């Protein structure tokens, strides 16, 4: 009988901030739902829902569901309103509405450089 082949073990690393306990008792569910609804209503532009995100994280910290951190370390600042770009309205020409795929423009240019005589069919 042949011995089974052994496969090398893959190493895993713990998250940088440690564990992130689930909210089994739904203590912060209200904040999570408001944040999720805000994201859906704003085409998943997270900057428009920063205040709700901050409330959700505050609830988690106050209830021992995550290690308390400074707001600066979590990416929140006193002048957050000034840091949010003013051009977040997604118009008809935005990447989200046009089905943008990263790298296609580069691929087209590269193809044109290799084959300058051929027309690009795609």
C-alpha distance (Angstrom), angle and dihedral (degrees) to the residues before:
residue distance angle dihedral
X1 . . .
X2 3.80 . .
X3 3.74 119.4 .
X4 3.81 115.5 -115.7
X5 3.76 115.0 -104.2
X6 3.74 114.7 -108.7
X7 3.75 119.2 -135.1
X8 3.77 122.1 -146.2
X9 3.76 114.4 -100.0
X10 3.74 118.1 -112.4
X11 3.75 115.1 -133.9
X12 3.77 120.0 -132.0
X13 3.75 128.4 -162.5
X14 3.76 128.8 -144.1
X15 3.79 117.4 -115.5
X16 3.79 114.3 -85.4
X17 3.81 93.1 -115.9
X18 3.80 96.9 38.7
X19 3.78 125.3 -116.9
X20 3.78 122.6 -10.9
X21 3.83 104.8 -151.1
X22 3.77 118.1 -143.4
X23 3.78 118.2 -116.2
X24 3.82 96.2 -115.8
X25 3.80 92.6 165.2
X26 3.84 91.8 49.9
X27 3.79 91.8 -126.0
X28 3.81 93.4 151.5
X29 3.80 97.7 29.5
X30 3.82 93.1 112.9
X31 3.82 91.5 57.5
X32 3.80 92.5 44.7
X33 3.81 91.7 51.4
X34 3.81 92.6 48.9
X35 3.81 90.4 49.9
X36 3.83 92.4 47.9
X37 3.82 91.3 48.6
X38 3.80 90.8 49.0
X39 3.81 90.7 52.1
X40 3.80 91.9 50.6
X41 3.81 92.4 48.2
X42 3.82 92.0 49.1
X43 3.81 100.2 46.6
X44 3.83 90.6 -102.8
X45 3.81 93.2 -64.7
X46 3.79 97.8 154.0
X47 3.81 95.4 -163.5
X48 3.80 90.0 68.0
X49 3.82 90.6 58.4
X50 3.81 100.3 43.5
X51 3.80 94.5 117.7
X52 3.82 91.2 55.6
X53 3.78 90.9 45.7
X54 3.78 89.6 53.8
X55 3.82 91.7 50.0
X56 3.81 90.4 50.9
X57 3.80 92.7 50.7
X58 3.80 90.6 45.7
X59 3.81 90.0 53.9
X60 3.80 90.7 50.4
X61 3.81 92.6 49.6
X62 3.82 93.5 46.6
X63 3.80 91.9 51.0
X64 3.81 97.9 45.6
X65 3.79 95.2 -107.6
X66 3.78 92.1 124.0
X67 3.77 137.4 13.9
X68 3.80 111.7 -88.8
X69 3.81 110.8 -106.9
X70 3.77 134.3 177.7
X71 3.79 114.3 -95.1
X72 3.79 90.6 -122.2
X73 3.79 90.4 57.3
X74 3.81 89.1 51.8
X75 3.81 91.8 50.3
X76 3.81 99.8 -100.1
X77 3.79 121.7 123.7
X78 3.80 136.8 -178.2
X79 3.80 90.9 -109.0
X80 3.81 95.5 47.8
X81 3.79 92.9 135.9
X82 3.80 89.3 59.9
X83 3.81 92.8 48.2
X84 3.81 95.0 55.4
X85 3.82 109.3 94.1
X86 3.79 113.7 -115.1
X87 3.82 93.5 -142.1
X88 3.79 97.0 70.3
X89 3.79 95.4 118.4
X90 3.77 105.2 112.1
X91 3.77 108.3 -135.0
X92 3.79 126.8 -168.5
X93 3.81 91.4 -86.7
X94 3.80 97.8 53.0
X95 3.78 121.3 120.9
X96 3.80 91.2 -116.0
X97 3.80 93.4 57.5
X98 3.80 97.8 39.2
X99 3.80 97.1 51.6
X100 3.80 95.9 -112.9
X101 3.80 116.2 -161.9
X102 3.79 116.5 -161.4
X103 3.80 115.8 -121.5
X104 3.81 100.0 20.0
X105 3.80 94.5 108.1
X106 3.81 90.2 50.3
X107 3.80 90.6 47.8
X108 3.81 91.1 51.7
X109 3.82 92.8 49.6
X110 3.78 91.0 47.7
X111 3.80 91.4 51.0
X112 3.80 90.6 48.8
X113 3.80 90.3 52.4
X114 3.82 92.4 50.5
X115 3.77 96.7 44.2
X116 3.83 108.3 25.6
X117 3.83 92.5 165.8
X118 3.82 96.5 56.3
X119 3.78 125.3 81.1
X120 3.80 114.4 -128.4
X121 3.80 109.0 -111.8
X122 3.80 96.1 -168.8
